Amino acid sequence: MKWICVLLVLLSFPLALFAEEPGQPARVTISLTTTVPELLTHGFLTSGDSTDIIPALTVSDAFNEDGATFYYAIQTNIARPFEVYATVTPFELKNASTSAQVAIQKILVGEQEITPVGGGEYELIQFTPGSQGMGLTSYILTIIADQSQIESAPSGQYEATVAIDIRSDT
């Protein structure tokens, strides 16, 4: 009798394998998520037609009465606004026994004159991103030295530095 019970139990296992499966849902779903990393490059263009951003640039004839003009560019996919600031030093006489400076008269972004926020610092650009993803935006920046100070400055080579950085509240 024991053998019959054991035999019935053993025979019931294969029958359970072929039994009808429980009802399946009509649709199954999966959510796929990922992140596009934020990319930001900024710097200078060698010309208005260029798209290659370089980190440093030297502009000669900076005492030109029309100013030292150069192209600044931002390439980014960042989807939030940010600001571009520049710290500009006065022109300083280099390699001379006496010290001399020529002040910055004004800074232009395109045709717009930028007012200093203090300490040689200027808020150049309030960047508002587009919705196109990665994009390149360029600006024409002009630094104009104080022409009256140039007329009375000692001869020699002068140099000013423009350091540009990006800031965001978020």
C-alpha positions in Angstrom: 0.0 0.0 0.0 2.9 2.3 0.8 4.3 1.5 -2.6 1.1 2.5 -4.3 1.0 5.8 -2.6 4.7 6.5 -3.4 4.0 5.5 -7.1 1.0 7.8 -7.3 3.0 10.7 -5.9 5.8 10.1 -8.4 3.4 9.9 -11.3 1.7 13.1 -10.3 5.0 15.2 -10.9 5.1 14.8 -14.7 1.3 15.5 -14.9 1.9 18.8 -13.0 4.5 19.8 -15.6 2.0 19.5 -18.4 -0.8 21.1 -16.6 -2.2 24.4 -18.0 -0.2 27.5 -17.1 -1.8 30.3 -15.2 -3.2 33.2 -17.3 -0.5 35.6 -18.7 -1.1 39.3 -18.9 -1.9 40.6 -22.4 1.0 43.2 -22.3 4.2 43.5 -20.4 6.3 46.7 -20.2 9.8 47.8 -19.3 11.0 51.4 -18.7 14.3 52.3 -20.2 16.0 55.3 -18.6 19.4 56.9 -19.2 21.2 60.2 -18.8 22.8 62.5 -21.4 25.9 64.0 -19.7 26.3 67.7 -19.6 29.0 69.0 -21.9 30.3 72.5 -21.9 33.3 73.9 -23.8 34.2 77.6 -24.0 37.1 79.5 -25.4 38.1 81.5 -28.4 37.7 81.1 -32.1 40.5 82.0 -34.5 38.0 83.7 -36.8 34.2 84.3 -37.1 33.9 81.3 -39.5 35.8 78.9 -37.3 34.1 76.3 -35.1 37.3 75.0 -33.3 37.4 76.4 -29.8 40.9 77.1 -28.4 41.7 77.8 -24.7 44.0 80.7 -25.2 44.6 83.5 -27.7 46.9 86.5 -28.2 45.7 89.6 -29.8 48.3 92.1 -31.0 47.7 95.8 -31.6 45.5 95.9 -28.5 45.9 99.7 -28.3 44.1 100.2 -31.6 41.5 103.0 -31.1 38.8 100.5 -32.2 40.0 98.1 -29.5 41.2 94.5 -29.4 38.4 92.4 -31.0 38.2 88.6 -30.7 35.6 85.8 -30.9 34.5 84.0 -27.8 32.4 80.8 -28.1 30.3 78.4 -26.0 29.5 74.9 -27.1 27.1 73.1 -24.8 24.1 70.9 -24.4 23.3 72.2 -20.9 19.6 72.9 -20.5 19.7 75.6 -17.9 20.8 79.3 -17.9 24.2 80.4 -16.8 26.3 83.6 -16.8 29.7 84.3 -18.4 32.0 86.6 -16.4 35.4 88.2 -17.3 38.1 89.6 -15.1 40.1 92.1 -17.0 43.4 93.5 -15.8 44.7 96.9 -16.9 47.4 96.9 -19.5 50.8 96.8 -17.7 54.2 97.8 -19.0 56.4 94.7 -19.3 60.2 94.3 -19.1 60.8 97.9 -18.0 62.5 99.5 -15.0 59.5 101.7 -14.3 55.9 100.5 -13.9 53.1 101.9 -15.9 49.5 101.0 -16.6 46.8 101.8 -19.1 43.2 101.4 -17.9 40.4 99.6 -19.7 38.1 102.2 -21.2 35.3 99.9 -22.1 34.3 96.4 -23.0 31.8 95.5 -25.7 29.9 92.3 -26.4 28.8 92.8 -30.0 27.7 96.5 -30.0 26.6 96.5 -26.3 28.8 98.2 -23.8 29.2 96.2 -20.6 29.3 97.9 -17.2 31.8 96.5 -14.7 30.4 94.8 -11.6 33.5 95.8 -9.6 37.2 94.9 -9.2 37.8 94.6 -12.9 35.0 92.0 -13.3 32.3 92.2 -15.9 29.2 90.1 -16.5 29.5 89.6 -20.2 26.7 87.2 -21.2 23.5 85.8 -19.7 23.3 82.5 -21.6 19.9 81.0 -22.2 20.1 77.6 -23.7 18.0 76.5 -26.7 16.2 73.2 -27.0 18.3 71.8 -29.8 20.8 69.8 -27.6 24.4 70.5 -28.5 24.9 73.9 -29.9 27.7 76.4 -30.6 27.1 80.1 -29.9 29.8 82.8 -30.6 30.2 86.4 -29.5 32.4 89.2 -30.7 34.2 90.8 -27.7 36.1 94.1 -27.9 38.4 95.4 -25.2 39.2 99.1 -25.6 42.1 100.7 -23.8 41.9 104.3 -22.4 43.2 106.3 -25.4 44.1 109.3 -23.4 46.3 107.2 -21.1 48.0 105.6 -24.1 49.1 109.1 -25.4 51.0 109.8 -22.2 52.2 106.2 -21.5 56.0 105.4 -21.6 57.1 103.3 -24.6 57.3 99.6 -24.3 55.3 96.4 -24.5 52.0 96.3 -22.6 49.9 93.3 -21.7 46.4 92.9 -20.2 44.8 89.6 -19.2 41.2 88.6 -19.8 40.1 85.6 -17.7 36.7 84.3 -18.6 34.6 81.9 -16.4 31.1 80.5 -16.3 28.8 80.6 -13.3 25.4 79.2 -12.5 23.1 79.4 -9.6 21.8 75.9 -10.1 
